[in-house]
């Protein structure tokens, strides 16, 4: 059998009817490549859509998910008295807030303000609320309600004390963050509270200087963009300001804290002895118009506007008894916040006689020593009107004695010698019927009708203080014109305004509103009115140590239901000292003192108490009036728990202050609940605490004064 070798290749055979792989690949390749190209084109179009058309929307969505805009309030400016003593300061604190989005797993931002919140994770929120409630001294339900509000920013508690802040930080809770803020603090408590005013929780002025100069004090708020880390925690970096806050300006007031204290002590004594509805007083420098003190009763502590039990609670959460208690407290607060010397209007009574006499003297309608028949205390000058009467049955009195003995008849006889139009114009020049220009909320202009509307008795009653109304401040500023040579001054409460760097922005200098009387007439009236204290109705106002003063008592009946009630009245005394060149003008007023008392009985002794107190203060204290050192600012304090001022302080115990910087010492006292009172020989940021009272470790009740003596080490 012979073997055969193939020299030609065999033709390939199809297996089970399938095509050859090369043919199959050749036919499918265009489809594969076309599909890949189409898919690449779709990806490119999608990328173009996302990166081009929809870029802004998705960028904003990412920003919402990964960053939060935190509002940053500015530091409110300080208020200081004329010697640089702090009256209102701002202390750095922290407020606790939540981002409720953390507790909404399905939260999705949408276009504009629309958001999809979905259902909350109540279990997670309840766990957080249970941990926070005991620290914040709120109920679990109160905290939970805040955590589940459909907002991106919700305050849990404002202005936390350091102890609460540390306790919350230790929990390290997701969605719970701190925001730096400032809290208003009034180092002297209720001192001059009605004049200074106070701020609400948002730092807005609500009364007095805080309200009047709110725009200057408040500054401009800022905004901080805070990114989130991988765990959702906010990373608050100060360099991420989208709008930098501008701190408020600081104000130096004309008030003297020491004189204010003397006045308030005197008013407390007056209330204790005479039990009036209210008592108030004003002290002014007659030469400049600067208000050195202004006070009234009752008063309040601006550091504690409401009792703690009513804070962080809505009216719906209060019981019926608590709501009634809150209503009474709000009524009491409303009465305590009234600034009587600028808001109250009254008929001045006998105080007006000095202006009637001064006008008649200026117009040469009367002269010193002139004898005036006071008709035994009763003058029926017209059969159609009631007679004018005096308290005592005076016969003939000299011009001076009419004022010393406060004769209504004598004053009326001087007044009617004046032409009505002239009389009216002089009263207007004295400032009656117009606001004083103090720029203070609630100030009344008083009321005085024009001569064309006067009835038969109008000029008679005007002459001894009835038929027109005025405020206590108006009557005192008019009186200052007799003390300073005849000039009506505009009252001043703010001397200077500084920016937050201590640079002077504005200064309010003494302003003369007009020359009312000649200097000669003013000097004659000063000499005449000295006799009120030596021989007349104001004997109880005489000052100690032979210091001469002059002034006038005032007792005016109150108009009740259209009739003058003989048992209800205002008792007042207005006086000036030292008599040769008065530096102080004082008006004391008691509204409805108990008993049938006069201004000479109850107001004159209070003038004496205030005057003697001021003189003692001036003898022991050099004239330290100077430009305040407003660079000593508490706004630069850190808020860290490792701050010098925050270590080793125990609430209820006096901290050890010796050797500390003045700022740190004041801060420590505030932290433990005390009220710092600084005694220093000079204003400088380099001062250190030399001594303190009470001693370190002593028990400390809330509000207790801690005296700090500071100086150069």
MARTI-632685 format. One record per residue (C-alpha): residue in one letter; x negated, y, z negated. Coordinates in steps of 0.1 Angstrom, whole numbers, padded with zeros to 4 digits, always signed. Last residue first. Layout:
N
AXYZ;...
//
This chain:
713
X-0023+0978-0890;X-0004+1008-0875;X+0030+1012-0890;X+0062+0993-0899;X+0084+0991-0929;X+0113+0967-0923;X+0144+0969-0944;X+0167+0938-0940;X+0203+0949-0942;X+0228+0920-0948;X+0251+0915-0918;X+0256+0878-0925;X+0244+0869-0961;X+0207+0863-0966;X+0193+0842-0994;X+0156+0851-1001;X+0130+0831-0982;X+0108+0861-0973;X+0113+0891-0996;X+0142+0915-0993;X+0128+0939-0983;X+0098+0941-0959;X+0063+0952-0958;X+0036+0962-0933;X+0053+0950-0901;X+0031+0959-0871;X+0032+0989-0847;X+0015+0987-0813;X+0047+0996-0794;X+0045+1031-0808;X+0070+1055-0824;X+0056+1070-0856;X+0060+1069-0893;X+0082+1039-0894;X+0112+1027-0914;X+0132+1001-0895;X+0166+0987-0905;X+0173+0952-0893;X+0208+0937-0897;X+0208+0900-0906;X+0222+0870-0889;X+0192+0847-0888;X+0185+0855-0851;X+0189+0893-0856;X+0162+0893-0883;X+0139+0873-0861;X+0144+0897-0832;X+0137+0928-0853;X+0104+0912-0864;X+0094+0902-0829;X+0099+0937-0816;X+0080+0953-0845;X+0050+0930-0840;X+0046+0905-0868;X+0022+0910-0897;X+0048+0905-0924;X+0081+0893-0910;X+0088+0862-0931;X+0124+0853-0925;X+0152+0861-0949;X+0173+0830-0953;X+0209+0823-0942;X+0198+0810-0907;X+0163+0795-0909;X+0136+0809-0887;X+0103+0791-0882;X+0099+0799-0845;X+0122+0823-0826;X+0103+0856-0827;X+0070+0841-0814;X+0088+0825-0784;X+0086+0787-0783;X+0123+0784-0778;X+0119+0803-0746;X+0141+0834-0741;X+0112+0858-0737;X+0115+0894-0750;X+0110+0921-0725;X+0145+0936-0730;X+0137+0945-0766;X+0123+0979-0755;X+0098+1001-0773;X+0093+1021-0741;X+0121+1043-0753;X+0098+1063-0775;X+0122+1091-0784;X+0114+1126-0775;X+0110+1144-0808;X+0130+1154-0838;X+0107+1144-0867;X+0114+1174-0889;X+0099+1161-0921;X+0120+1139-0943;X+0123+1144-0981;X+0137+1179-0980;X+0158+1173-0949;X+0175+1143-0965;X+0182+1162-0997;X+0197+1190-0976;X+0218+1166-0956;X+0232+1149-0988;X+0240+1183-1003;X+0260+1193-0972;X+0278+1160-0970;X+0288+1160-1006;X+0297+1197-1005;X+0319+1192-0974;X+0336+1163-0993;X+0343+1186-1022;X+0359+1211-0998;X+0382+1185-0983;X+0401+1174-1014;X+0411+1205-1035;X+0401+1233-1012;X+0419+1217-0983;X+0451+1215-1005;X+0467+1189-1026;X+0504+1181-1032;X+0498+1144-1038;X+0481+1117-1016;X+0461+1129-0986;X+0481+1130-0954;X+0453+1133-0928;X+0420+1144-0943;X+0397+1166-0923;X+0361+1176-0928;X+0344+1200-0904;X+0307+1207-0907;X+0284+1232-0890;X+0247+1227-0896;X+0217+1248-0887;X+0231+1281-0899;X+0208+1311-0898;X+0214+1332-0929;X+0242+1310-0943;X+0222+1278-0945;X+0248+1264-0938;X+0282+1263-0921;X+0317+1253-0933;X+0351+1240-0921;X+0374+1225-0947;X+0405+1205-0941;X+0437+1192-0956;X+0464+1180-0931;X+0499+1178-0945;X+0529+1159-0958;X+0548+1169-0989;X+0561+1203-0976;X+0575+1185-0945;X+0578+1210-0916;X+0609+1203-0896;X+0614+1190-0860;X+0615+1154-0870;X+0583+1157-0890;X+0560+1187-0883;X+0530+1183-0907;X+0521+1212-0930;X+0487+1227-0926;X+0460+1232-0953;X+0427+1247-0942;X+0397+1259-0962;X+0372+1283-0947;X+0335+1286-0944;X+0302+1301-0956;X+0271+1286-0971;X+0243+1297-0994;X+0218+1272-1007;X+0214+1279-1045;X+0201+1245-1053;X+0234+1228-1049;X+0262+1236-1023;X+0295+1254-1030;X+0324+1235-1015;X+0345+1234-1047;X+0348+1272-1046;X+0366+1270-1013;X+0398+1288-1022;X+0382+1321-1030;X+0355+1338-1050;X+0321+1321-1043;X+0330+1297-1015;X+0355+1319-0997;X+0332+1348-1004;X+0306+1336-0980;X+0333+1341-0953;X+0328+1379-0954;X+0291+1377-0947;X+0296+1353-0918;X+0324+1374-0904;X+0302+1405-0904;X+0275+1386-0886;X+0299+1374-0859;X+0312+1410-0855;X+0277+1423-0849;X+0267+1395-0826;X+0296+1406-0803;X+0323+1380-0799;X+0333+1353-0774;X+0302+1351-0752;X+0308+1322-0729;X+0304+1285-0722;X+0268+1285-0734;X+0250+1253-0725;X+0223+1236-0746;X+0202+1212-0724;X+0212+1178-0711;X+0182+1161-0697;X+0181+1137-0668;X+0159+1109-0653;X+0131+1108-0678;X+0108+1078-0673;X+0109+1051-0699;X+0105+1022-0675;X+0141+1012-0678;X+0152+1046-0666;X+0157+1074-0691;X+0187+1097-0699;X+0184+1125-0723;X+0203+1145-0749;X+0237+1127-0749;X+0264+1139-0774;X+0264+1176-0766;X+0292+1201-0774;X+0295+1232-0751;X+0287+1263-0770;X+0309+1294-0776;X+0285+1322-0784;X+0293+1349-0810;X+0261+1352-0829;X+0254+1316-0838;X+0277+1311-0869;X+0309+1328-0857;X+0307+1310-0824;X+0302+1277-0844;X+0338+1282-0856;X+0351+1278-0821;X+0331+1245-0818;X+0346+1234-0851;X+0382+1242-0841;X+0377+1223-0808;X+0362+1193-0825;X+0391+1191-0849;X+0416+1191-0820;X+0440+1219-0814;X+0477+1227-0815;X+0495+1260-0813;X+0527+1272-0831;X+0510+1274-0865;X+0476+1286-0875;X+0478+1318-0895;X+0478+1343-0866;X+0496+1319-0843;X+0526+1321-0866;X+0529+1359-0862;X+0522+1358-0825;X+0549+1332-0820;X+0576+1346-0843;X+0596+1365-0817;X+0592+1340-0789;X+0562+1336-0767;X+0567+1323-0732;X+0552+1352-0713;X+0523+1352-0738;X+0510+1318-0726;X+0515+1286-0747;X+0486+1268-0764;X+0482+1231-0765;X+0453+1208-0773;X+0428+1198-0746;X+0428+1161-0758;X+0397+1139-0754;X+0406+1103-0746;X+0373+1093-0731;X+0344+1118-0738;X+0330+1143-0714;X+0322+1168-0741;X+0335+1197-0720;X+0355+1211-0749;X+0389+1204-0734;X+0409+1235-0730;X+0439+1250-0749;X+0417+1267-0775;X+0381+1273-0763;X+0373+1305-0782;X+0377+1324-0749;X+0413+1310-0747;X+0420+1324-0782;X+0405+1358-0770;X+0427+1358-0740;X+0459+1351-0761;X+0452+1380-0785;X+0445+1403-0756;X+0478+1393-0739;X+0497+1397-0771;X+0482+1432-0778;X+0467+1429-0813;X+0481+1446-0844;X+0503+1416-0847;X+0474+1395-0858;X+0463+1416-0887;X+0497+1416-0903;X+0500+1378-0897;X+0466+1372-0915;X+0478+1393-0945;X+0511+1374-0947;X+0495+1340-0945;X+0471+1348-0973;X+0440+1326-0975;X+0427+1339-1009;X+0392+1345-0995;X+0405+1354-0961;X+0430+1381-0973;X+0404+1390-0999;X+0380+1402-0972;X+0405+1425-0955;X+0414+1438-0990;X+0445+1426-1008;X+0476+1444-1020;X+0501+1422-1037;X+0496+1384-1038;X+0524+1361-1050;X+0506+1328-1045;X+0513+1300-1020;X+0522+1327-0994;X+0554+1331-0975;X+0564+1342-0940;X+0602+1346-0937;X+0625+1324-0917;X+0636+1339-0884;X+0666+1361-0872;X+0664+1387-0899;X+0628+1396-0888;X+0597+1405-0909;X+0610+1388-0940;X+0577+1388-0958;X+0572+1369-0991;X+0540+1365-1012;X+0542+1397-1033;X+0543+1419-1003;X+0508+1411-0989;X+0499+1448-0986;X+0466+1451-0967;X+0437+1472-0980;X+0408+1477-0955;X+0375+1467-0971;X+0360+1457-0937;X+0379+1472-0908;X+0410+1464-0888;X+0422+1469-0853;X+0387+1476-0841;X+0390+1450-0813;X+0361+1429-0827;X+0376+1431-0862;X+0410+1421-0849;X+0394+1392-0830;X+0374+1381-0861;X+0404+1383-0884;X+0425+1361-0861;X+0396+1337-0857;X+0392+1334-0895;X+0429+1329-0899;X+0429+1298-0877;X+0415+1277-0906;X+0447+1284-0925;X+0469+1262-0904;X+0452+1240-0878;X+0483+1227-0861;X+0472+1192-0851;X+0458+1173-0822;X+0440+1140-0826;X+0419+1126-0797;X+0385+1144-0802;X+0380+1143-0839;X+0402+1112-0843;X+0381+1088-0822;X+0405+1058-0823;X+0387+1025-0825;X+0400+1016-0860;X+0436+1020-0851;X+0433+0997-0821;X+0413+0972-0842;X+0441+0971-0868;X+0467+0965-0841;X+0445+0937-0826;X+0442+0921-0861;X+0479+0922-0866;X+0485+0905-0832;X+0458+0879-0840;X+0475+0871-0873;X+0509+0868-0855;X+0493+0845-0829;X+0477+0825-0857;X+0510+0819-0875;X+0527+0808-0843;X+0498+0784-0836;X+0471+0793-0811;X+0462+0772-0780;X+0486+0791-0757;X+0469+0824-0767;X+0436+0811-0752;X+0407+0801-0774;X+0370+0809-0768;X+0370+0832-0798;X+0400+0834-0820;X+0385+0815-0850;X+0354+0837-0849;X+0372+0868-0860;X+0374+0895-0833;X+0352+0925-0824;X+0322+0912-0844;X+0291+0931-0833;X+0312+0962-0828;X+0318+0964-0865;X+0349+0985-0872;X+0361+1018-0886;X+0390+1031-0906;X+0383+1060-0910;X+0364+1085-0889;X+0329+1096-0879;X+0310+1122-0859;X+0274+1131-0866;X+0247+1153-0852;X+0267+1167-0823;X+0245+1191-0804;X+0262+1225-0797;X+0228+1242-0796;X+0228+1269-0823;X+0258+1256-0842;X+0242+1222-0847;X+0273+1200-0852;X+0286+1177-0880;X+0320+1162-0875;X+0343+1146-0901;X+0372+1122-0904;X+0397+1109-0929;X+0427+1087-0921;X+0460+1078-0938;X+0448+1096-0969;X+0441+1078-1002;X+0426+1109-1020;X+0399+1093-1042;X+0390+1062-1023;X+0395+1078-0989;X+0373+1107-0998;X+0346+1083-1011;X+0346+1064-0978;X+0345+1098-0960;X+0314+1108-0980;X+0296+1075-0971;X+0304+1080-0934;X+0290+1115-0935;X+0257+1105-0951;X+0253+1076-0927;X+0258+1099-0897;X+0232+1122-0912;X+0207+1093-0913;X+0216+1081-0878;X+0212+1116-0863;X+0234+1118-0832;X+0221+1138-0802;X+0219+1106-0782;X+0190+1092-0763;X+0203+1071-0734;X+0187+1042-0717;X+0192+1034-0680;X+0203+1000-0667;X+0182+0972-0653;X+0181+0968-0615;X+0188+0932-0604;X+0169+0918-0573;X+0192+0905-0546;X+0184+0872-0529;X+0161+0865-0558;X+0141+0833-0553;X+0110+0846-0570;X+0126+0840-0604;X+0127+0803-0599;X+0157+0784-0613;X+0153+0748-0602;X+0189+0734-0606;X+0192+0697-0613;X+0208+0675-0586;X+0187+0645-0593;X+0165+0650-0561;X+0159+0686-0571;X+0184+0715-0566;X+0175+0749-0552;X+0185+0781-0571;X+0192+0813-0550;X+0193+0842-0576;X+0216+0871-0573;X+0213+0906-0588;X+0235+0930-0608;X+0229+0968-0607;X+0225+0989-0638;X+0250+0988-0667;X+0239+1018-0687;X+0243+1044-0659;X+0276+1030-0648;X+0289+1026-0683;X+0282+1061-0693;X+0317+1070-0706;X+0325+1034-0716;X+0294+1027-0737;X+0294+1063-0749;X+0329+1058-0765;X+0349+1026-0758;X+0350+0995-0736;X+0317+0994-0718;X+0314+0963-0695;X+0288+0937-0706;X+0308+0907-0694;X+0316+0896-0729;X+0330+0931-0736;X+0310+0961-0745;X+0311+0984-0775;X+0317+1020-0785;X+0289+1044-0795;X+0312+1071-0808;X+0337+1048-0826;X+0309+1026-0839;X+0290+1055-0855;X+0276+1031-0880;X+0297+0999-0879;X+0267+0975-0875;X+0234+0994-0877;X+0215+0970-0853;X+0243+0970-0826;X+0237+0941-0803;X+0247+0936-0767;X+0239+0902-0753;X+0217+0897-0723;X+0219+0869-0697;X+0197+0840-0686;X+0218+0812-0670;X+0217+0777-0684;X+0228+0745-0666;X+0251+0715-0669;X+0257+0695-0637;X+0236+0665-0650;X+0231+0665-0687;X+0196+0667-0704;X+0210+0662-0739;X+0181+0680-0755;X+0189+0711-0736;X+0223+0712-0753;X+0208+0711-0788;X+0182+0737-0780;X+0208+0761-0767;X+0231+0755-0797;X+0203+0765-0821;X+0192+0795-0800;X+0226+0811-0802;X+0247+0808-0770;X+0257+0839-0752;X+0286+0827-0731;X+0302+0793-0733;X+0313+0767-0708;X+0311+0791-0678;X+0323+0777-0645;X+0305+0778-0611;X+0315+0758-0580;X+0352+0758-0587;X+0378+0732-0588;X+0380+0730-0625;X+0371+0696-0638;X+0343+0706-0662;X+0364+0734-0676;X+0393+0711-0685;X+0369+0686-0700;X+0354+0713-0724;X+0388+0723-0737;X+0399+0687-0740;X+0369+0677-0760;X+0377+0705-0785;X+0353+0734-0789;X+0325+0739-0815;X+0300+0742-0786;X+0278+0715-0802;X+0308+0693-0811;X+0323+0696-0776;X+0291+0690-0756;X+0287+0652-0760;X+0324+0643-0756;X+0326+0666-0726;X+0298+0648-0709;X+0314+0614-0714;X+0347+0628-0703;X+0332+0641-0671;X+0317+0607-0663;X+0350+0590-0669;X+0370+0616-0651;X+0352+0611-0618;X+0373+0636-0599;X+0396+0628-0570;X+0390+0646-0537;X+0375+0681-0536;X+0379+0691-0499;X+0369+0727-0496;X+0383+0757-0478;X+0366+0790-0484;X+0353+0794-0449;X+0348+0761-0430;X+0346+0730-0452;X+0326+0717-0481;X+0330+0681-0491;X+0336+0668-0526;X+0341+0630-0526;X+0321+0623-0557;X+0338+0652-0577;X+0321+0653-0611;X+0290+0670-0598;X+0311+0695-0579;X+0321+0709-0614;X+0289+0729-0616;X+0287+0738-0652;X+0276+0769-0672;X+0259+0776-0705;X+0248+0812-0713;X+0214+0822-0724;X+0202+0851-0745;X+0180+0882-0740;X+0189+0909-0765;X+0204+0942-0754;X+0202+0972-0777;X+0226+0997-0793;X+0219+1021-0821;X+0181+1020-0820;X+0163+1048-0840;X+0145+1071-0815;X+0148+1103-0836;X+0177+1117-0817;X+0196+1084-0819;X+0191+1055-0795;X+0213+1037-0770;X+0197+1011-0748;X+0202+1002-0712;X+0220+0969-0701;X+0197+0942-0687;X+0209+0933-0653;X+0233+0904-0646;X+0220+0875-0625;X+0246+0857-0604;X+0235+0822-0595;X+0237+0811-0559;X+0235+0773-0557;X+0212+0752-0535;X+0211+0716-0521;X+0247+0709-0511;X+0258+0744-0502;X+0225+0750-0483;X+0231+0718-0464;X+0265+0729-0454;X+0252+0763-0443;X+0226+0746-0422;X+0253+0723-0408;X+0275+0753-0398;X+0246+0773-0384;X+0232+0745-0362;X+0265+0734-0346;X+0259+0748-0311;X+0221+0745-0309;X+0206+0718-0332;X+0237+0697-0335;X+0250+0701-0299;X+0215+0698-0284;X+0208+0668-0304;X+0240+0652-0292;X+0232+0661-0256;X+0197+0645-0260;X+0212+0614-0276;X+0238+0611-0248;X+0210+0615-0222;X+0190+0588-0239;X+0220+0565-0238;X+0226+0573-0201;X+0189+0566-0193;X+0190+0533-0212;X+0221+0523-0193;X+0206+0532-0160;X+0175+0513-0168;X+0195+0482-0177;X+0218+0485-0146;X+0188+0490-0123;X+0171+0459-0138;X+0200+0435-0134;X+0196+0425-0097;X+0158+0422-0098;X+0159+0403-0130;X+0184+0377-0115;X+0164+0373-0084;X+0132+0366-0103;X+0150+0343-0127;X+0163+0320-0098;X+0200+0316-0099;X+0217+0288-0119;X+0235+0258-0102;X+0225+0232-0128;X+0189+0238-0121;X+0182+0253-0087;X+0154+0236-0068;X+0121+0251-0058;X+0108+0241-0024;X+0078+0217-0025;X+0044+0230-0018;X+0025+0216+0012;X-0006+0193+0012;X+0011+0163-0004;X-0012+0133-0009;X-0003+0099+0004;X-0014+0066-0011;X-0016+0032+0010;X+0000+0000+0000;
//
